[in-house]
Amino acid sequence: MDNDEQPPRQAVQFLKLPCLPHNIVDQEMRRLQKMRIKGEIGDTVLFVTHPEIVTIGPRARKEGVEIPLSYASAPVDRGGSITWHGEGQIICYPIIEWKKAGEENVAVVIRKLEEWIISALEPLGVNGHRDERMQGVWVGDNKVASIGLSFLHWTSRHGFTINYDTPLGRVEELSGCGLGQAITTSLSALGYEIGEDDLHAALFSSISSIDRDAGEIEHVADLASWMNNS
């Protein structure tokens, strides 16, 4: 291989999971991250949803952000503030090794994920953009996608969410870390009719925006069994 020649890009495996409790997926993500570091699996992306819960990052806990009692909540070790999870939202957890040239920088990885989301939304007729107020992806003055990551040996855990048709008011009621109520919302609240399958397909098709290639989408009912067989 010539010095200027790049090694072949490994295709990313996509796993589409059923709706699972956050604590279950959190445990399994940790195991997947270790497997990726050891080279037991390649880069893997999880598509999943959770029953309603608000995850609270270290920054929000430090700043004393309070979550209304009508929401279940859980502390997490990712970056970012508070994130609502529930019906009408897709969650993308990239278990990816970020060691390509220039990637070993948290801000760079976050920007790549923002670009991936923006690239996926574009063919769906949504003009997403970044906003200096907070990492994530915005449509107009509203935030529709949140990002929060944790790294070990530059392999990521946690990931991002896109709100496409969340129950009216559940996301909008929350505020924290500089964003007031009704700033974070869903695509449906902004007039877009986009479904879960549309977003999954768009993210799969646009993964080249983060310098990776798409492998296959596999429907996995039991992630623990999948890991045991990998």
C-alpha positions, -999 to +999 in steps of 0.1 A: +000+000+000+014+034-009+020+059+019-007+081+005-032+053+000-059+051+027-069+017+041-102+003+029-132+015+049-150-011+069-188-011+065-209-001+095-233-026+108-268-012+117-289-030+143-326-021+146-339-029+180-374-030+195-384-004+221-363-012+252-358+003+286-330+028+288-312+010+316-311-022+296-296-006+265-272+014+286-257-018+301-254-034+267-238-003+251-210-006+276-204-041+266-205-033+229-181-004+234-156-028+250-161-054+222-154-027+196-122-016+214-110-052+215-118-057+178-144-083+185-170-063+164-167-036+138-183-002+139-219-007+149-249+017+150-280+009+172-315+022+162-338+020+192-365+038+212-371+039+249-402+041+271-405+077+283-376+088+304-354+119+307-317+113+309-296+138+329-260+145+320-233+156+345-235+192+334-273+194+341-268+177+375-240+201+384-262+231+375-291+217+395-315+214+366-348+201+379-370+176+361-408+178+366-421+150+388-443+138+360-413+124+342-392+094+349-355+103+349-320+087+352-285+100+355-261+092+326-224+097+319-226+113+285-219+149+275-247+173+270-276+183+293-310+167+297-326+146+269-361+134+266-367+099+253-400+084+243-426+078+216-421+096+183-383+098+187-356+078+170-324+071+190-291+064+172-263+050+193-230+048+173-205+024+187-178+037+164-140+040+167-130+076+158-094+073+149-092+086+114-070+116+107-083+145+128-111+127+145-096+123+180-113+154+192-148+155+208-159+187+190-149+172+157-169+140+163-199+160+174-197+182+143-196+150+122-227+137+138-244+170+133-235+169+096-248+133+094-282+143+108-284+174+085-275+153+055-302+127+064-329+154+068-322+172+036-337+146+012-367+145+035-373+182+028-360+195+061-334+222+062-315+215+094-286+235+107-263+240+136-268+267+163-241+281+186-265+279+216-261+242+220-248+211+201-274+193+181-295+201+149-320+228+146-348+237+122-354+274+123-353+285+159-362+251+173-340+222+182-351+188+169-320+166+175-298+163+206-263+148+208-245+135+239-215+111+238-191+092+260-157+079+249-133+052+258-101+049+238-119+071+212-147+046+208-181+063+213-211+053+234-244+071+237-253+091+206-281+113+193-319+116+191-342+130+164-377+140+175-401+134+146-436+130+162-434+132+200-465+136+222-474+173+221-460+191+251-438+164+266-406+176+250-416+213+249-423+214+287-386+207+295-360+234+299-324+234+311-288+245+305-297+278+288-327+266+267-362+276+277-394+257+273-407+250+238-372+255+222-368+218+218-396+203+198-405+177+170-406+178+133-443+171+133-449+202+155-431+222+128-453+208+101-433+179+087-448+144+082-418+121+086-418+086+101-394+064+119-386+043+088-380+074+067-353+086+092-337+052+096-334+049+058-321+084+054-294+079+081-284+046+066-281+062+031-262+092+043-235+077+065-209+086+040-211+121+054-191+108+084-166+090+061-180+056+067-198+031+045-231+014+052-232-023+057-266-039+064-296-032+086-303-062+108-334-065+129-323-077+163-349-088+190-323-097+216-291-077+216-275-098+243-278-129+222-265-110+191-234-100+211-229-135+224-229-148+188-205-121+175 
